[in-house]
Amino acid sequence: NDSRPAEMPRRYLHVVSGRSFVFSGVHEKAQLIVEVRFELNNIVDTSTTITFESSDPEVVEVDPLTGVLTSMTNQVSSAVITARSGDLRPVFATALVANLTPQTKVV
């Protein structure tokens, strides 16, 4: 089910507590793929909001449905993921960072 090239460099960030996290240091021309699960009693929250911050937001593209962020020309400073439901816990979030060329697409 993973169509990404096997040789692609990857880094993972796992967060198991709190309702938000900040991922910093995404390199230039990197793509940040975020998979978020906000769970309460094994029920996945469907009201999750994903907010991305960049040193130059106009060059950052975000797919709100998949949570895929692409920065083609600048460095992404951070990615913040929060849940609308304040009582939702624990939080599990995984951030996958891959240094990609601008022509690369993840499907």
ZADO-1210 file (C-alpha; in nm, 4 decimals, padded with zeros to 6 digits):
<atoms>
<atom x="00.0000" y="00.0000" z="00.0000" code="ASN" pos="1"/>
<atom x="00.3107" y="00.2186" z="00.0135" code="ASP" pos="2"/>
<atom x="00.3970" y="00.3505" z="-00.3314" code="SER" pos="3"/>
<atom x="00.6923" y="00.5617" z="-00.2205" code="ARG" pos="4"/>
<atom x="01.0394" y="00.4586" z="-00.3398" code="PRO" pos="5"/>
<atom x="01.2171" y="00.2359" z="-00.0922" code="ALA" pos="6"/>
<atom x="01.5381" y="00.4398" z="-00.1130" code="GLU" pos="7"/>
<atom x="01.3671" y="00.7595" z="-00.0023" code="MET" pos="8"/>
<atom x="01.5244" y="00.9023" z="00.3149" code="PRO" pos="9"/>
<atom x="01.2748" y="00.9086" z="00.5971" code="ARG" pos="10"/>
<atom x="01.2455" y="01.0452" z="00.9477" code="ARG" pos="11"/>
<atom x="00.9639" y="00.9815" z="01.1883" code="TYR" pos="12"/>
<atom x="00.8314" y="01.1843" z="01.4778" code="LEU" pos="13"/>
<atom x="00.6060" y="01.0094" z="01.7260" code="HIS" pos="14"/>
<atom x="00.4025" y="01.2017" z="01.9818" code="VAL" pos="15"/>
<atom x="00.2087" y="01.0075" z="02.2434" code="VAL" pos="16"/>
<atom x="00.0925" y="01.2816" z="02.4780" code="SER" pos="17"/>
<atom x="-00.0484" y="01.6296" z="02.4601" code="GLY" pos="18"/>
<atom x="-00.2851" y="01.7760" z="02.2049" code="ARG" pos="19"/>
<atom x="-00.0350" y="01.9319" z="01.9679" code="SER" pos="20"/>
<atom x="00.3206" y="01.8982" z="01.8509" code="PHE" pos="21"/>
<atom x="00.5689" y="02.1088" z="01.6592" code="VAL" pos="22"/>
<atom x="00.7997" y="01.9571" z="01.4020" code="PHE" pos="23"/>
<atom x="01.0945" y="02.1786" z="01.3181" code="SER" pos="24"/>
<atom x="01.3861" y="02.1632" z="01.0814" code="GLY" pos="25"/>
<atom x="01.2243" y="02.0400" z="00.7624" code="VAL" pos="26"/>
<atom x="01.4788" y="02.0830" z="00.4880" code="HIS" pos="27"/>
<atom x="01.4350" y="02.2816" z="00.1706" code="GLU" pos="28"/>
<atom x="01.2303" y="02.1104" z="-00.1018" code="LYS" pos="29"/>
<atom x="01.1064" y="01.8625" z="00.1556" code="ALA" pos="30"/>
<atom x="00.7644" y="01.7107" z="00.1778" code="GLN" pos="31"/>
<atom x="00.6036" y="01.6572" z="00.5151" code="LEU" pos="32"/>
<atom x="00.3486" y="01.3770" z="00.5227" code="ILE" pos="33"/>
<atom x="00.1480" y="01.3779" z="00.8427" code="VAL" pos="34"/>
<atom x="-00.0714" y="01.0972" z="00.9674" code="GLU" pos="35"/>
<atom x="-00.2715" y="01.1978" z="01.2721" code="VAL" pos="36"/>
<atom x="-00.4885" y="00.9890" z="01.4986" code="ARG" pos="37"/>
<atom x="-00.6686" y="01.1568" z="01.7862" code="PHE" pos="38"/>
<atom x="-00.8269" y="00.8728" z="01.9795" code="GLU" pos="39"/>
<atom x="-01.0699" y="00.8584" z="02.2680" code="LEU" pos="40"/>
<atom x="-01.1694" y="00.5082" z="02.3751" code="ASN" pos="41"/>
<atom x="-01.0358" y="00.3729" z="02.0444" code="ASN" pos="42"/>
<atom x="-01.2561" y="00.6150" z="01.8492" code="ILE" pos="43"/>
<atom x="-01.0632" y="00.8190" z="01.5941" code="VAL" pos="44"/>
<atom x="-01.1478" y="01.1874" z="01.5955" code="ASP" pos="45"/>
<atom x="-01.2759" y="01.3128" z="01.2605" code="THR" pos="46"/>
<atom x="-01.2640" y="01.6819" z="01.3583" code="SER" pos="47"/>
<atom x="-00.8860" y="01.7046" z="01.3511" code="THR" pos="48"/>
<atom x="-00.7351" y="02.0322" z="01.2377" code="THR" pos="49"/>
<atom x="-00.3899" y="02.0542" z="01.0828" code="ILE" pos="50"/>
<atom x="-00.2091" y="02.3868" z="01.0817" code="THR" pos="51"/>
<atom x="00.1238" y="02.4414" z="00.9093" code="PHE" pos="52"/>
<atom x="00.3580" y="02.7327" z="00.9605" code="GLU" pos="53"/>
<atom x="00.6373" y="02.8265" z="00.7241" code="SER" pos="54"/>
<atom x="00.8974" y="03.0976" z="00.7024" code="SER" pos="55"/>
<atom x="00.7263" y="03.1835" z="00.3728" code="ASP" pos="56"/>
<atom x="00.3718" y="03.0439" z="00.3757" code="PRO" pos="57"/>
<atom x="00.3015" y="03.1407" z="00.0159" code="GLU" pos="58"/>
<atom x="00.5344" y="02.8723" z="-00.1171" code="VAL" pos="59"/>
<atom x="00.3824" y="02.5960" z="00.0935" code="VAL" pos="60"/>
<atom x="00.1065" y="02.3777" z="-00.0429" code="GLU" pos="61"/>
<atom x="-00.1162" y="02.1777" z="00.1913" code="VAL" pos="62"/>
<atom x="-00.3757" y="01.9184" z="00.0992" code="ASP" pos="63"/>
<atom x="-00.6335" y="01.9560" z="00.3804" code="PRO" pos="64"/>
<atom x="-00.7796" y="01.6107" z="00.3204" code="LEU" pos="65"/>
<atom x="-00.4579" y="01.4110" z="00.3249" code="THR" pos="66"/>
<atom x="-00.2508" y="01.6416" z="00.5441" code="GLY" pos="67"/>
<atom x="00.0314" y="01.6416" z="00.2889" code="VAL" pos="68"/>
<atom x="00.2487" y="01.9489" z="00.2991" code="LEU" pos="69"/>
<atom x="00.4900" y="02.0397" z="00.0204" code="THR" pos="70"/>
<atom x="00.7472" y="02.3182" z="00.0350" code="SER" pos="71"/>
<atom x="00.9114" y="02.3624" z="-00.3028" code="MET" pos="72"/>
<atom x="01.1319" y="02.6673" z="-00.2554" code="THR" pos="73"/>
<atom x="01.1646" y="02.7414" z="00.1123" code="ASN" pos="74"/>
<atom x="01.2156" y="02.5806" z="00.4493" code="GLN" pos="75"/>
<atom x="00.9183" y="02.4772" z="00.6559" code="VAL" pos="76"/>
<atom x="00.9695" y="02.6064" z="01.0064" code="SER" pos="77"/>
<atom x="00.7136" y="02.3991" z="01.1898" code="SER" pos="78"/>
<atom x="00.3990" y="02.1941" z="01.1654" code="ALA" pos="79"/>
<atom x="00.1405" y="02.2104" z="01.4398" code="VAL" pos="80"/>
<atom x="-00.1381" y="01.9553" z="01.4719" code="ILE" pos="81"/>
<atom x="-00.4202" y="02.0030" z="01.7179" code="THR" pos="82"/>
<atom x="-00.7542" y="01.8432" z="01.7947" code="ALA" pos="83"/>
<atom x="-01.0708" y="02.0467" z="01.8192" code="ARG" pos="84"/>
<atom x="-01.2074" y="01.8282" z="02.0953" code="SER" pos="85"/>
<atom x="-01.0365" y="01.9336" z="02.4143" code="GLY" pos="86"/>
<atom x="-01.1122" y="01.6096" z="02.5974" code="ASP" pos="87"/>
<atom x="-00.9600" y="01.3885" z="02.3302" code="LEU" pos="88"/>
<atom x="-00.6670" y="01.1855" z="02.4595" code="ARG" pos="89"/>
<atom x="-00.4323" y="01.0214" z="02.4250" code="PRO" pos="90"/>
<atom x="-00.2996" y="01.1715" z="02.1049" code="VAL" pos="91"/>
<atom x="-00.0920" y="00.9763" z="01.8585" code="PHE" pos="92"/>
<atom x="00.0691" y="01.1577" z="01.5677" code="ALA" pos="93"/>
<atom x="00.3265" y="01.0472" z="01.3157" code="THR" pos="94"/>
<atom x="00.5171" y="01.2867" z="01.0917" code="ALA" pos="95"/>
<atom x="00.7061" y="01.1480" z="00.7943" code="LEU" pos="96"/>
<atom x="00.9663" y="01.3737" z="00.6378" code="VAL" pos="97"/>
<atom x="01.1264" y="01.2965" z="00.3038" code="ALA" pos="98"/>
<atom x="01.3647" y="01.5084" z="00.1007" code="ASN" pos="99"/>
<atom x="01.2053" y="01.5076" z="-00.2425" code="LEU" pos="100"/>
<atom x="01.2570" y="01.6787" z="-00.5729" code="THR" pos="101"/>
<atom x="00.9820" y="01.9199" z="-00.6788" code="PRO" pos="102"/>
<atom x="00.8716" y="01.6724" z="-00.9458" code="GLN" pos="103"/>
<atom x="00.8135" y="01.3911" z="-00.6980" code="THR" pos="104"/>
<atom x="00.4559" y="01.3132" z="-00.6079" code="LYS" pos="105"/>
<atom x="00.3247" y="01.0813" z="-00.3386" code="VAL" pos="106"/>
<atom x="00.0047" y="00.9068" z="-00.4377" code="VAL" pos="107"/>
</atoms>
